[in-house]
Structures are given as structure tokens and as C-alpha cells.
């Protein structure tokens, strides 16, 4: 794999304002599924049941991280409409799903 900066996407390019299903996302997900399979049950590489488990685990992990990331976005003054657009959901849905956590989170003081 060539990691020469001249062949990489512009690292300062703005991310899309909506979810994207593409070859880059597919490659990252496939690598994550493979890595988790190797860590948890290497002998089941290629087994559909193991793949289901790995995908469900990664989805649950992403869901757990998503709540804090939405709170971070609110701390960075993203509107509920901007957050909803990036999640591919309605503004009211984003607010209803995440507002309680995002608006009541206490960020620890850092020295």
C-alpha cells in the first residue's frame, strides 16, 4: 500500500454533510470485521455466523460512541439540523434521540 501523501485524498477536504456508502467505507468496515474476527475467533474467518457477530458488535460499538460524538458536536456548536444531516435522519429524530445526553453531559475540567 502506498501511503505517499501525494496519492492520498486531500486531508483538509471537508467531509460530506450526509452519510456515504462507498468503496472507502466498505474497505474500512471489511478491515474492521476481519481484525475483530482474528482477535475473537480466528478459526471462523469466512463463517457467516461469525461475520454476523462481528458486524453486530461493530454496530453496537459505533452506537455507543455515537452518543458522545453527538454531545461533542453540540459542544462545538453544531446545530441539531447539522447533526441530523450528517446522521441521515430528521432533525426532530436527532434531538429526541440524543438531546438528553448531549445537553446534560458534564465535561470534566482539564488542567
Backbone as CSV, one residue per row, in Angstrom:
resi,resn,N_x,N_y,N_z,CA_x,CA_y,CA_z,C_x,C_y,C_z
1,UNK,0.843,-1.181,0.000,0.000,0.000,0.000,0.883,1.237,0.000
2,UNK,0.620,2.166,-0.880,1.407,3.377,-0.998,0.789,4.464,-0.131
3,UNK,1.498,4.909,0.908,0.999,5.952,1.801,1.603,7.305,1.499
4,UNK,2.197,7.466,0.322,2.760,8.742,-0.091,1.651,9.788,-0.057
5,UNK,1.926,10.915,0.583,0.924,11.963,0.753,0.381,12.455,-0.580
6,UNK,1.180,12.376,-1.639,0.712,12.859,-2.937,-0.386,11.973,-3.520
7,UNK,-0.502,10.739,-3.059,-1.540,9.844,-3.576,-2.746,9.762,-2.653
8,UNK,-2.676,10.362,-1.495,-3.788,10.327,-0.551,-4.780,11.446,-0.868
9,UNK,-6.026,11.248,-0.455,-7.030,12.299,-0.608,-6.581,13.520,0.201
10,UNK,-6.993,14.669,-0.236,-6.640,15.909,0.468,-7.137,15.817,1.911
11,UNK,-6.208,15.805,2.855,-6.604,15.634,4.261,-7.391,16.812,4.805
12,UNK,-7.382,17.923,4.127,-8.136,19.086,4.584,-9.453,19.242,3.832
13,UNK,-9.775,18.286,2.978,-11.055,18.338,2.268,-12.184,18.175,3.273
14,UNK,-13.231,18.924,3.108,-14.375,18.850,4.028,-15.116,17.531,3.802
15,UNK,-15.536,16.937,4.901,-16.307,15.694,4.828,-17.702,15.993,4.284
16,UNK,-18.345,15.010,3.693,-19.724,15.218,3.222,-20.653,15.497,4.405
17,UNK,-21.726,16.206,4.137,-22.694,16.545,5.187,-23.764,15.473,5.360
18,UNK,-23.543,14.282,4.786,-24.531,13.202,4.856,-23.766,11.874,4.855
19,UNK,-24.410,10.812,5.325,-23.753,9.504,5.297,-23.432,9.090,3.857
20,UNK,-22.298,8.410,3.689,-21.876,7.971,2.364,-21.541,6.484,2.418
21,UNK,-22.096,5.734,1.503,-21.748,4.331,1.327,-20.885,4.279,0.069
22,UNK,-19.601,3.933,0.247,-18.690,3.939,-0.888,-17.573,2.932,-0.681
23,UNK,-16.648,2.893,-1.600,-15.577,1.906,-1.523,-14.660,2.141,-0.323
24,UNK,-14.453,3.392,0.048,-13.610,3.673,1.210,-14.256,3.150,2.493
25,UNK,-15.532,3.441,2.672,-16.245,2.954,3.862,-16.281,1.432,3.878
26,UNK,-16.515,0.833,2.716,-16.558,-0.631,2.624,-15.216,-1.239,2.990
27,UNK,-14.135,-0.637,2.532,-12.798,-1.164,2.830,-12.488,-1.076,4.322
28,UNK,-12.837,0.039,4.946,-12.597,0.202,6.382,-13.429,-0.796,7.175
29,UNK,-14.697,-0.964,6.807,-15.562,-1.917,7.503,-15.050,-3.344,7.335
30,UNK,-14.658,-3.687,6.125,-14.151,-5.042,5.874,-12.903,-5.310,6.715
31,UNK,-12.029,-4.335,6.814,-10.816,-4.491,7.636,-11.188,-4.636,9.108
32,UNK,-12.171,-3.880,9.563,-12.608,-3.979,10.958,-13.207,-5.357,11.250
33,UNK,-14.044,-5.857,10.343,-14.634,-7.191,10.521,-13.533,-8.246,10.558
34,UNK,-12.610,-8.163,9.634,-11.505,-9.121,9.588,-10.679,-9.055,10.879
35,UNK,-10.302,-7.854,11.302,-9.476,-7.697,12.505,-10.180,-8.239,13.745
36,UNK,-11.468,-7.938,13.883,-12.209,-8.415,15.043,-12.356,-9.934,15.013
37,UNK,-12.538,-10.497,13.831,-12.619,-11.949,13.703,-11.304,-12.588,14.136
38,UNK,-10.204,-12.035,13.684,-8.882,-12.568,14.064,-8.689,-12.476,15.577
39,UNK,-9.116,-11.383,16.173,-8.960,-11.213,17.625,-9.866,-12.136,18.436
40,UNK,-11.092,-12.343,17.962,-12.064,-13.113,18.747,-12.119,-14.588,18.399
41,UNK,-12.056,-14.918,17.140,-12.243,-16.318,16.751,-11.660,-16.560,15.362
42,UNK,-10.345,-16.552,15.294,-9.648,-16.643,14.007,-10.033,-17.870,13.196
43,UNK,-10.366,-18.949,13.864,-10.719,-20.172,13.154,-12.028,-20.074,12.400
44,UNK,-12.801,-19.026,12.642,-14.103,-18.875,11.989,-14.096,-17.824,10.884
45,UNK,-12.912,-17.409,10.438,-12.810,-16.468,9.315,-13.570,-17.059,8.129
46,UNK,-14.484,-16.287,7.556,-15.273,-16.756,6.427,-16.609,-17.365,6.815
47,UNK,-16.835,-17.617,8.110,-18.098,-18.179,8.587,-19.136,-17.059,8.697
48,UNK,-20.295,-17.250,8.084,-21.326,-16.212,8.077,-21.837,-15.887,9.480
49,UNK,-21.930,-16.872,10.340,-22.368,-16.617,11.716,-21.376,-15.740,12.461
50,UNK,-20.097,-16.019,12.285,-19.069,-15.195,12.910,-19.118,-13.781,12.333
51,UNK,-19.303,-13.666,11.025,-19.381,-12.345,10.391,-20.569,-11.551,10.932
52,UNK,-21.713,-12.218,11.101,-22.874,-11.545,11.696,-22.545,-11.014,13.085
53,UNK,-21.892,-11.846,13.899,-21.499,-11.424,15.237,-20.582,-10.207,15.181
54,UNK,-19.594,-10.246,14.289,-18.631,-9.147,14.197,-19.311,-7.860,13.745
55,UNK,-20.173,-7.959,12.744,-20.891,-6.772,12.271,-21.793,-6.203,13.365
56,UNK,-22.519,-7.073,14.063,-23.397,-6.610,15.145,-22.585,-5.967,16.265
57,UNK,-21.432,-6.531,16.574,-20.568,-5.962,17.615,-20.051,-4.590,17.207
58,UNK,-19.635,-4.458,15.949,-19.138,-3.164,15.467,-20.255,-2.123,15.428
59,UNK,-21.458,-2.547,15.047,-22.596,-1.632,15.053,-22.913,-1.166,16.469
60,UNK,-22.891,-2.084,17.428,-23.158,-1.727,18.826,-22.079,-0.791,19.360
61,UNK,-20.827,-1.048,18.994,-19.733,-0.184,19.435,-19.870,1.214,18.840
62,UNK,-20.212,1.284,17.555,-20.410,2.578,16.908,-21.562,3.337,17.563
63,UNK,-22.618,2.632,17.890,-23.772,3.246,18.552,-23.372,3.818,19.918
64,UNK,-22.538,3.077,20.646,-22.078,3.545,21.958,-21.238,4.813,21.835
65,UNK,-20.416,4.885,20.814,-19.553,6.047,20.600,-20.341,7.229,20.031
66,UNK,-21.394,6.940,19.281,-22.166,7.972,18.617,-22.757,8.987,19.596
67,UNK,-23.269,8.524,20.719,-23.872,9.429,21.697,-22.877,10.478,22.174
68,UNK,-21.665,10.049,22.523,-20.645,11.007,22.962,-20.220,11.931,21.830
69,UNK,-20.177,11.414,20.614,-19.768,12.230,19.479,-20.819,13.300,19.176
70,UNK,-22.081,12.962,19.319,-23.141,13.956,19.149,-22.998,15.030,20.229
71,UNK,-22.733,14.626,21.461,-22.529,15.610,22.528,-21.323,16.499,22.220
72,UNK,-20.252,15.910,21.694,-19.086,16.701,21.291,-19.461,17.704,20.199
73,UNK,-20.260,17.259,19.234,-20.686,18.152,18.151,-21.506,19.314,18.710
74,UNK,-22.369,19.031,19.661,-23.148,20.115,20.288,-22.212,21.071,21.024
75,UNK,-21.195,20.525,21.707,-20.210,21.374,22.391,-19.454,22.255,21.402
76,UNK,-19.323,21.788,20.162,-18.630,22.544,19.122,-19.601,23.393,18.298
77,UNK,-20.793,23.610,18.850,-21.812,24.493,18.277,-22.428,24.018,16.966
78,UNK,-22.418,22.701,16.721,-23.184,22.178,15.599,-24.657,22.241,15.983
79,UNK,-25.492,22.638,15.052,-26.933,22.679,15.310,-27.504,21.261,15.220
80,UNK,-28.723,21.101,15.749,-29.379,19.799,15.634,-29.625,19.461,14.172
81,UNK,-29.893,20.461,13.345,-30.104,20.217,11.914,-28.817,19.712,11.252
82,UNK,-27.678,20.288,11.591,-26.397,19.843,11.030,-26.066,18.420,11.476
83,UNK,-26.313,18.134,12.742,-26.064,16.785,13.261,-26.980,15.778,12.556
84,UNK,-28.245,16.118,12.459,-29.212,15.228,11.810,-28.822,14.954,10.363
85,UNK,-28.391,15.981,9.658,-27.993,15.806,8.258,-26.832,14.824,8.145
86,UNK,-25.840,14.947,9.025,-24.685,14.059,8.987,-25.070,12.615,9.347
87,UNK,-26.111,12.459,10.150,-26.579,11.120,10.523,-27.590,10.564,9.532
88,UNK,-28.080,11.408,8.641,-29.069,10.956,7.670,-30.441,10.719,8.281
89,UNK,-30.769,11.523,9.305,-32.066,11.395,9.972,-32.705,12.779,10.083
90,UNK,-33.961,12.815,10.473,-34.668,14.085,10.650,-34.151,14.819,11.882
91,UNK,-34.214,16.144,11.825,-33.754,16.963,12.948,-34.471,16.592,14.241
92,UNK,-35.774,16.434,14.167,-36.551,16.086,15.366,-36.114,14.736,15.922
93,UNK,-35.800,13.802,15.039,-35.346,12.476,15.472,-34.005,12.580,16.180
94,UNK,-33.085,13.349,15.629,-31.772,13.527,16.261,-31.924,14.159,17.637
95,UNK,-32.720,15.205,17.721,-32.914,15.894,19.004,-33.549,14.954,20.027
96,UNK,-34.582,14.237,19.601,-35.282,13.326,20.514,-34.352,12.209,21.001
97,UNK,-33.528,11.705,20.104,-32.669,10.570,20.436,-31.462,10.953,21.292
98,UNK,-30.907,12.149,21.069,-29.629,12.479,21.692,-29.644,13.670,22.652
99,UNK,-30.707,14.463,22.664,-30.690,15.713,23.434,-30.466,15.500,24.928
100,UNK,-31.103,14.503,25.494,-30.977,14.286,26.934,-29.511,14.110,27.329
101,UNK,-28.798,13.293,26.606,-27.385,13.047,26.914,-26.525,14.236,26.535
102,UNK,-26.740,14.791,25.342,-25.893,15.884,24.851,-26.042,17.140,25.691
103,UNK,-27.252,17.432,26.124,-27.496,18.678,26.846,-27.245,18.574,28.348
104,UNK,-27.092,17.380,28.880,-26.873,17.232,30.318,-25.482,16.718,30.658
105,UNK,-24.691,16.442,29.643,-23.351,15.899,29.874,-22.482,16.932,30.573
106,UNK,-21.733,16.472,31.548,-20.783,17.328,32.247,-19.394,16.947,31.762
107,UNK,-18.717,17.895,31.141,-17.369,17.644,30.653,-16.391,17.933,31.784
108,UNK,-15.529,16.964,32.117,-14.583,17.189,33.211,-13.628,18.328,32.897
109,UNK,-13.278,19.071,33.905,-12.340,20.178,33.766,-10.949,19.623,33.534
110,UNK,-10.261,20.149,32.530,-8.906,19.713,32.250,-7.927,20.786,32.691
111,UNK,-6.823,20.351,33.299,-5.795,21.318,33.725,-5.018,21.839,32.566
